[in-house]
Every structure is written in structure tokens, then in C-alpha cells.
Amino acid sequence: MIAHRACLKAQEPAPAPEPQVLLPEGRRTSTTRERFATVKELYSKGVGIGRISELLGVDRRTVRKYAHAHAAEDLLVPSRQGGRALAPWTGYLNQRWNEGCTNSGLLFREIQTLGYRGSSRSVRRWLEPPRSSPAPAPRLPTTPTVRQATGWLTRHPDALTSDEVLQLKHLLARCPELATAAERVRDFARMMKNLDGEHLPEWIEQTEATDLPPLCNFARHLRQDLGAVTAGLTLRWNSGPVEGHVNRIKYLKRQGYGRASFPLLRRRILLTT
């Protein structure tokens, strides 16, 4: 769900472009734009950071900064209190701020997943100017969160409200990958509920045929202990009672603080059975 986070937001008419500050086209600006275009072209073709560094004679960290930047303007704008390390991510932060996300912790975690290696303090300082601005705060997003959308996929359909069912329907219509994931999740849940473990090999083959790495990885690991997993999805017995007895024995053992002898422990277990 995190990988398809952009699909959670319904498509809306594109807002009018905001006025931008035109930067002087000096020598540094033109060089930055040319280098940005070259790095992006090579990186999109699969050329590694190290190889690009060798070809252009530029430090690897500089190449990585250019490769991860969204636009050349992100490399040219003077960085706010966040420092130079935050400059490649200012475009994304501006976008999320305009979408209504004002939580510095959440924004920090989001750009971390995109490759940011700086501190959360830099993100908080970057947010100080817009927070102190007299302009009204941006509207809060009405789109579902990742946690909410994940709950829609993993909860029983009867436990969803009519509004949640409608939102999930629109979400799956916008994102074919999530629609496939929902189908795989529900088929597996149906096996668990109906104890149809004999269908597990078929489920694994169909899941591995999808282009969903997390689910494919899950299906691949099921093969490593296929017999036990099949039994767990087929038989009505489980190890719950055994785990309960183990927990009770450990509790009695801890009550002795390591000083109780084995005969005493044995006697206590037998008397409490």
C-alpha cells in the first residue's frame, strides 16, 4: 500500500500554476541544469551512481543528489533553514505542504523513504517559515491514509461501512496493482476461514505470477514450509492449547526466581494441572 500511496488520492483538476521566482541564468545555473539533465538521462538508463561519477568526474554524493532531485530548480533554490542536505527534497515538501500535510515527523519519514539522510530537526526548521506565514493553513487532505486503506483490504468485507466500501471500490478502480493485491488477500483469507488448505499450491502459483514483489516474497516463503502451512489451513486442530501450557509452566518457573529445584517445580505443575 505504501508503494502505491499516490493512488490513494483521487485525481482532481490541476490547479493553476503558482508564480515562481525566476533565477538568474548565470554560469553556475546553466552548469547545474546541464549536469542535472545528463545525470538524469544516464540514471534512467540504468547506469549506476559510481559509473556516472567516473564518466562526469563528479563526486558520488553529488551524483546521488542530482539523481534523486525532482527538478533542476530544487538544486538551484537557496535552501531554507534546512541546509543543503534538504535542498533536493524541497520540491516534494512543498507539494505535501500544499496538500495539507503539516506534520514534520510524517514528512521526515516520507522523504527518508525517498533517500533523505539528514535529520528530522532540519525538516522542522524548514517548516517554520510557512507555519509563521499569515497565509491561511492549507486544507487537510480528504484522501484515506495508508493505514485506513490497508485495513479495508485486510478486514472482513462485512465489517466495512458503506462509505468505506465505496471508497475501496474507487481506489481499486484507480490502481490495478492494488486490485490484484486485494484479490490475492481475500482468496487467502477465504482459505483460512473455510480451511481450504488444498488450494494453497494454486494460490502460491497465481500470486507468484503477479508483479507484486511483497506478495511474491510471501508466497515464496510459504513453499519453504508448505506441509506445515497446508496443515494449518486444513486441520481444525492447532497448537493453541500447547502454547497455553507452555506459558503456564514458564509463569510457575519465574515465580521461583531461579531458586526453585526441579522436584518443587514438577510438584507445582502437577498440582495446578
The 8 nearest C-alpha neighbors of each residue, nearest first, counted from 0:
[[1, 3, 2, 4, 145, 149, 177, 148],
 [0, 2, 4, 3, 145, 5, 146, 149],
 [1, 3, 0, 4, 5, 6, 145, 177],
 [4, 2, 0, 1, 5, 6, 7, 177],
 [3, 5, 1, 6, 7, 2, 0, 145],
 [4, 6, 3, 7, 8, 2, 1, 9],
 [7, 5, 4, 8, 3, 174, 173, 170],
 [8, 6, 5, 4, 142, 170, 143, 9],
 [9, 7, 142, 6, 5, 10, 143, 4],
 [8, 10, 11, 7, 6, 142, 170, 173],
 [9, 11, 8, 12, 13, 6, 173, 7],
 [10, 12, 13, 9, 14, 8, 142, 98],
 [13, 11, 14, 10, 15, 9, 16, 8],
 [12, 14, 11, 15, 16, 10, 17, 9],
 [15, 13, 12, 16, 11, 17, 97, 98],
 [14, 16, 17, 13, 12, 18, 11, 19],
 [17, 15, 14, 18, 13, 19, 12, 94],
 [16, 18, 19, 15, 14, 20, 97, 13],
 [19, 17, 16, 20, 21, 15, 14, 22],
 [20, 18, 21, 17, 16, 22, 72, 76],
 [19, 21, 22, 18, 76, 23, 17, 72],
 [22, 20, 19, 23, 24, 18, 72, 76],
 [21, 23, 20, 24, 75, 76, 28, 25],
 [24, 22, 25, 21, 28, 26, 29, 20],
 [23, 25, 28, 29, 22, 26, 27, 21],
 [24, 26, 28, 27, 23, 29, 22, 30],
 [25, 27, 29, 28, 30, 24, 31, 23],
 [26, 28, 30, 25, 29, 31, 24, 32],
 [29, 27, 31, 25, 26, 30, 24, 32],
 [28, 30, 32, 26, 31, 27, 33, 24],
 [31, 29, 27, 33, 28, 32, 34, 26],
 [32, 30, 28, 34, 29, 33, 35, 27],
 [31, 33, 35, 29, 30, 34, 71, 36],
 [34, 32, 30, 36, 35, 31, 29, 37],
 [33, 35, 37, 31, 36, 32, 30, 38],
 [34, 36, 32, 38, 33, 37, 65, 31],
 [37, 35, 33, 39, 34, 38, 40, 32],
 [38, 36, 34, 40, 35, 39, 33, 41],
 [37, 39, 35, 41, 40, 36, 42, 34],
 [38, 40, 42, 36, 37, 41, 66, 43],
 [41, 39, 37, 43, 38, 42, 36, 44],
 [42, 40, 44, 38, 43, 46, 39, 37],
 [41, 43, 39, 46, 45, 44, 40, 38],
 [42, 44, 40, 45, 41, 39, 46, 38],
 [45, 43, 41, 42, 46, 40, 39, 47],
 [44, 46, 42, 43, 47, 41, 40, 48],
 [45, 47, 42, 41, 44, 50, 51, 48],
 [48, 46, 50, 49, 45, 51, 42, 41],
 [47, 49, 51, 50, 52, 63, 59, 62],
 [48, 50, 52, 47, 51, 59, 53, 62],
 [49, 51, 53, 47, 52, 48, 54, 46],
 [52, 50, 54, 48, 53, 49, 55, 47],
 [51, 53, 57, 49, 50, 59, 55, 56],
 [52, 54, 50, 56, 51, 55, 49, 57],
 [55, 53, 51, 52, 56, 50, 57, 49],
 [56, 54, 57, 52, 53, 51, 34, 50],
 [55, 57, 53, 52, 54, 58, 51, 59],
 [58, 56, 52, 55, 59, 61, 62, 53],
 [57, 59, 61, 60, 52, 62, 56, 53],
 [60, 58, 62, 61, 52, 63, 49, 48],
 [61, 59, 63, 62, 58, 64, 57, 48],
 [60, 62, 64, 58, 59, 63, 65, 57],
 [61, 63, 59, 65, 64, 60, 66, 52],
 [62, 64, 66, 60, 61, 65, 59, 67],
 [65, 63, 61, 67, 62, 66, 68, 60],
 [64, 66, 62, 68, 63, 67, 35, 61],
 [67, 65, 63, 64, 39, 68, 62, 38],
 [68, 66, 64, 65, 63, 69, 87, 114],
 [67, 69, 87, 65, 70, 66, 64, 73],
 [70, 68, 67, 90, 73, 87, 71, 88],
 [71, 69, 72, 73, 68, 74, 90, 35],
 [70, 72, 73, 74, 32, 35, 75, 69],
 [73, 71, 75, 74, 70, 76, 32, 69],
 [74, 72, 87, 71, 70, 75, 76, 86],
 [75, 73, 72, 71, 76, 87, 86, 68],
 [76, 74, 72, 73, 77, 71, 28, 31],
 [77, 75, 73, 74, 72, 78, 86, 22],
 [78, 76, 79, 75, 86, 74, 83, 73],
 [79, 77, 86, 82, 83, 76, 81, 80],
 [78, 80, 81, 125, 82, 77, 124, 86],
 [79, 81, 125, 82, 124, 78, 121, 127],
 [80, 82, 121, 125, 79, 85, 124, 122],
 [83, 81, 80, 84, 78, 85, 79, 86],
 [82, 84, 86, 85, 78, 81, 87, 77],
 [83, 85, 82, 86, 117, 87, 81, 116],
 [84, 86, 83, 88, 81, 87, 82, 89],
 [85, 87, 83, 89, 88, 78, 84, 73],
 [88, 86, 68, 73, 85, 89, 74, 64],
 [87, 89, 91, 86, 90, 85, 92, 68],
 [90, 88, 92, 86, 91, 87, 93, 73],
 [89, 91, 93, 88, 92, 73, 94, 69],
 [90, 92, 94, 88, 89, 93, 95, 69],
 [93, 91, 89, 95, 94, 90, 96, 88],
 [94, 92, 96, 90, 91, 95, 89, 97],
 [93, 95, 91, 97, 92, 96, 98, 90],
 [94, 96, 98, 92, 97, 100, 93, 91],
 [97, 95, 100, 93, 99, 98, 94, 101],
 [96, 98, 94, 99, 95, 137, 93, 100],
 [99, 97, 95, 96, 100, 140, 94, 137],
 [98, 100, 139, 137, 138, 96, 97, 140],
 [99, 101, 96, 95, 102, 98, 139, 97],
 [102, 100, 96, 99, 103, 106, 126, 95],
 [103, 101, 105, 104, 100, 106, 107, 123],
 [104, 102, 106, 105, 123, 107, 101, 122],
 [105, 103, 107, 106, 102, 108, 119, 123],
 [104, 106, 108, 107, 102, 103, 109, 100],
 [107, 105, 109, 103, 108, 104, 102, 110],
 [106, 108, 104, 105, 109, 110, 119, 103],
 [109, 107, 111, 105, 106, 110, 104, 112],
 [108, 110, 106, 111, 112, 107, 105, 113],
 [111, 109, 113, 112, 115, 107, 108, 106],
 [112, 110, 115, 108, 114, 113, 109, 107],
 [111, 113, 110, 109, 114, 108, 115, 107],
 [114, 112, 110, 111, 115, 109, 67, 88],
 [113, 115, 111, 112, 116, 110, 67, 109],
 [114, 116, 111, 110, 117, 113, 112, 85],
 [117, 115, 114, 111, 118, 84, 110, 85],
 [116, 118, 115, 84, 119, 85, 121, 111],
 [117, 119, 120, 121, 116, 122, 107, 115],
 [118, 120, 122, 121, 107, 123, 117, 104],
 [119, 121, 123, 118, 122, 124, 81, 117],
 [122, 120, 81, 124, 119, 123, 118, 125],
 [121, 123, 125, 119, 120, 124, 81, 103],
 [122, 124, 120, 126, 125, 121, 103, 119],
 [125, 123, 121, 127, 126, 122, 80, 81],
 [124, 126, 122, 81, 123, 80, 127, 79],
 [127, 125, 123, 124, 128, 129, 130, 122],
 [126, 128, 130, 124, 125, 129, 131, 123],
 [129, 127, 131, 130, 126, 132, 125, 124],
 [130, 128, 132, 131, 127, 126, 134, 125],
 [131, 129, 127, 128, 132, 126, 136, 133],
 [130, 132, 128, 129, 127, 133, 134, 126],
 [131, 133, 129, 134, 130, 128, 135, 127],
 [134, 132, 135, 131, 130, 129, 136, 128],
 [133, 135, 132, 136, 129, 131, 137, 130],
 [136, 134, 137, 133, 132, 138, 130, 129],
 [135, 137, 138, 134, 99, 130, 129, 133],
 [138, 136, 99, 97, 135, 139, 98, 96],
 [137, 139, 99, 140, 136, 98, 97, 100],
 [138, 140, 99, 137, 141, 100, 98, 136],
 [141, 139, 142, 99, 98, 138, 100, 143],
 [140, 142, 139, 143, 8, 138, 144, 99],
 [141, 143, 8, 140, 7, 144, 9, 139],
 [144, 142, 147, 148, 7, 141, 145, 8],
 [143, 145, 147, 146, 148, 142, 7, 4],
 [144, 146, 148, 147, 149, 0, 1, 143],
 [147, 145, 149, 144, 148, 150, 143, 0],
 [148, 146, 150, 144, 149, 145, 143, 151],
 [147, 149, 151, 145, 150, 146, 144, 143],
 [150, 148, 146, 152, 151, 147, 145, 153],
 [149, 151, 147, 153, 148, 152, 154, 146],
 [150, 152, 148, 149, 154, 153, 147, 167],
 [151, 153, 149, 150, 181, 154, 148, 184],
 [154, 152, 150, 151, 149, 155, 184, 185],
 [155, 153, 151, 150, 152, 156, 158, 159],
 [154, 156, 158, 157, 153, 159, 152, 151],
 [155, 157, 158, 159, 154, 151, 164, 152],
 [156, 158, 155, 159, 160, 154, 164, 161],
 [159, 157, 156, 155, 154, 160, 151, 163],
 [160, 158, 156, 157, 163, 164, 161, 151],
 [159, 161, 163, 162, 164, 158, 157, 165],
 [160, 162, 164, 163, 165, 159, 166, 158],
 [163, 161, 165, 160, 164, 166, 159, 167],
 [164, 162, 166, 160, 165, 161, 159, 167],
 [165, 163, 161, 167, 162, 166, 168, 159],
 [164, 166, 168, 162, 163, 167, 161, 169],
 [167, 165, 163, 169, 168, 164, 170, 162],
 [168, 166, 170, 164, 165, 169, 163, 171],
 [167, 169, 165, 171, 166, 170, 164, 172],
 [168, 170, 172, 166, 167, 171, 173, 165],
 [171, 169, 167, 173, 172, 168, 166, 174],
 [172, 170, 178, 174, 168, 173, 169, 177],
 [171, 173, 169, 170, 174, 168, 175, 178],
 [174, 172, 170, 171, 169, 175, 6, 9],
 [173, 175, 171, 176, 177, 172, 6, 170],
 [176, 174, 178, 177, 179, 171, 173, 172],
 [177, 175, 179, 178, 174, 180, 211, 210],
 [178, 176, 180, 179, 174, 175, 171, 181],
 [177, 179, 171, 175, 181, 176, 180, 182],
 [178, 180, 182, 176, 177, 181, 175, 183],
 [179, 181, 177, 183, 182, 178, 184, 176],
 [182, 180, 178, 184, 179, 183, 152, 177],
 [181, 183, 179, 185, 180, 184, 186, 178],
 [184, 182, 180, 186, 181, 185, 187, 179],
 [185, 183, 181, 187, 186, 182, 180, 188],
 [184, 186, 188, 182, 187, 183, 189, 181],
 [185, 187, 189, 183, 188, 184, 182, 190],
 [186, 188, 190, 184, 189, 185, 183, 191],
 [189, 187, 185, 191, 190, 186, 192, 184],
 [188, 190, 186, 192, 187, 191, 193, 185],
 [191, 189, 195, 187, 193, 194, 188, 192],
 [192, 190, 188, 194, 189, 232, 193, 187],
 [191, 193, 189, 190, 194, 188, 195, 232],
 [192, 194, 190, 195, 191, 189, 233, 232],
 [195, 193, 233, 232, 191, 190, 196, 192],
 [196, 194, 190, 197, 193, 233, 198, 232],
 [195, 197, 232, 233, 229, 198, 199, 194],
 [196, 198, 195, 199, 229, 233, 200, 232],
 [199, 197, 196, 201, 200, 195, 202, 190],
 [198, 200, 202, 196, 201, 197, 203, 229],
 [201, 199, 203, 202, 198, 204, 197, 225],
 [200, 202, 204, 199, 198, 203, 205, 197],
 [203, 201, 199, 205, 200, 204, 206, 198],
 [202, 204, 200, 206, 218, 201, 205, 207],
 [205, 203, 201, 207, 206, 202, 200, 208],
 [206, 204, 208, 202, 203, 207, 201, 209],
 [205, 207, 203, 208, 209, 204, 215, 202],
 [208, 206, 215, 204, 209, 205, 203, 218],
 [209, 207, 205, 206, 204, 210, 215, 203],
 [210, 208, 207, 206, 211, 205, 215, 179],
 [209, 211, 212, 208, 207, 215, 176, 206],
 [210, 212, 209, 214, 213, 215, 176, 180],
 [213, 211, 215, 214, 216, 210, 209, 217],
 [214, 212, 216, 215, 211, 217, 218, 210],
 [215, 213, 217, 216, 212, 211, 218, 206],
 [216, 214, 207, 212, 218, 217, 213, 206],
 [215, 217, 219, 213, 214, 218, 212, 220],
 [216, 218, 214, 220, 215, 219, 213, 221],
 [219, 217, 215, 221, 203, 220, 216, 214],
 [218, 220, 216, 221, 217, 222, 215, 223],
 [219, 221, 217, 222, 223, 218, 216, 224],
 [222, 220, 218, 223, 219, 225, 224, 217],
 [221, 223, 225, 220, 224, 219, 218, 203],
 [222, 224, 220, 221, 225, 219, 226, 228],
 [225, 223, 222, 226, 227, 221, 228, 220],
 [224, 226, 222, 228, 227, 221, 223, 229],
 [227, 225, 229, 228, 224, 230, 222, 231],
 [226, 228, 230, 229, 225, 224, 231, 232],
 [227, 229, 231, 225, 230, 226, 232, 224],
 [230, 228, 196, 232, 226, 231, 227, 225],
 [231, 229, 233, 227, 232, 228, 234, 226],
 [230, 232, 228, 229, 233, 234, 227, 237],
 [231, 233, 196, 194, 229, 230, 191, 195],
 [234, 232, 194, 196, 230, 231, 195, 229],
 [235, 233, 236, 230, 231, 232, 194, 237],
 [234, 236, 237, 233, 194, 231, 232, 230],
 [237, 235, 234, 238, 231, 239, 233, 230],
 [236, 238, 239, 235, 231, 234, 240, 241],
 [237, 239, 241, 240, 242, 236, 243, 231],
 [238, 240, 242, 241, 237, 243, 236, 244],
 [241, 239, 243, 242, 238, 244, 237, 245],
 [242, 240, 244, 238, 243, 239, 245, 237],
 [243, 241, 245, 239, 240, 244, 246, 238],
 [242, 244, 240, 246, 241, 245, 239, 247],
 [245, 243, 247, 241, 246, 242, 248, 240],
 [246, 244, 242, 248, 247, 243, 249, 241],
 [245, 247, 243, 249, 244, 248, 242, 250],
 [246, 248, 244, 250, 245, 249, 243, 251],
 [249, 247, 245, 251, 250, 246, 252, 244],
 [250, 248, 252, 246, 251, 247, 253, 245],
 [249, 251, 247, 253, 248, 252, 246, 254],
 [252, 250, 248, 254, 249, 253, 247, 255],
 [251, 253, 249, 254, 250, 255, 248, 264],
 [254, 252, 256, 250, 255, 251, 249, 257],
 [253, 255, 251, 252, 256, 250, 257, 259],
 [254, 256, 259, 253, 257, 252, 258, 251],
 [257, 255, 253, 254, 258, 259, 252, 251],
 [256, 258, 255, 259, 253, 252, 254, 260],
 [259, 257, 256, 255, 260, 252, 254, 253],
 [260, 258, 255, 257, 263, 264, 261, 256],
 [261, 259, 263, 262, 264, 258, 257, 255],
 [260, 262, 264, 263, 265, 259, 266, 252],
 [263, 261, 265, 264, 260, 266, 259, 267],
 [264, 262, 266, 260, 265, 261, 267, 259],
 [263, 265, 261, 267, 266, 262, 268, 260],
 [266, 264, 262, 268, 263, 267, 261, 269],
 [267, 265, 263, 269, 268, 264, 270, 262],
 [266, 268, 270, 264, 269, 265, 271, 263],
 [269, 267, 265, 271, 266, 270, 264, 272],
 [268, 270, 266, 272, 267, 271, 265, 264],
 [271, 269, 267, 268, 272, 266, 265, 264],
 [272, 270, 268, 269, 267, 266, 247, 251],
 [271, 269, 270, 268, 267, 244, 247, 266]]
